[in-house]
Amino acid sequence: MGDRVLIQLKNGDELSPVLYSHWGGQEAPALIDEFHKKFLTERPDDLSYGFARLVGYALRDNIDGTTGFGVWNSKKPLTKADGDEDAGAFLVDIRTLTVHYGGGYKPDVQALTPWKWANDLE
């Protein structure tokens, strides 16, 4: 039981590690939107520092626990198959402001701008 989600950032061909949250699936679109408002407007091309901020935002209310989150390196972008449970996988292109997602239930992203949301992970 959970609401699992995977999030990875990309900038061109450069990829961040993958963020795993066991309980954060419903909040993933809002987390990505907050990441844009608080970080990308100031440092739009800084992938490594941006990923650190994203992890910080995700953990801020859960820092005392010992489970529920993980981070791992990946040399390939997330795919639909990677996110085959719960909220699925989100590949966030910080250059084009496009969030590619798939593998899980369809998130509610109607009001979240300036992101382009594409249910097109292969």
Sequence and secondary structure as in RCSB ss.txt:
>XXXX:A:sequence
MGDRVLIQLKNGDELSPVLYSHWGGQEAPALIDEFHKKFLTERPDDLSYGFARLVGYALRDNIDGTTGFGVWNSK
KPLTKADGDEDAGAFLVDIRTLTVHYGGGYKPDVQALTPWKWANDLE
>XXXX:A:secstr
    EEEEEEETTEEEEEEEESS TTTHHHHHHHHIIIIITT TT HHHHHHHHHHHHHTTTTT SSSEEEE  S
S   TGGG STTEEEEEETTTTEEEEESSS    TT  S EEE    
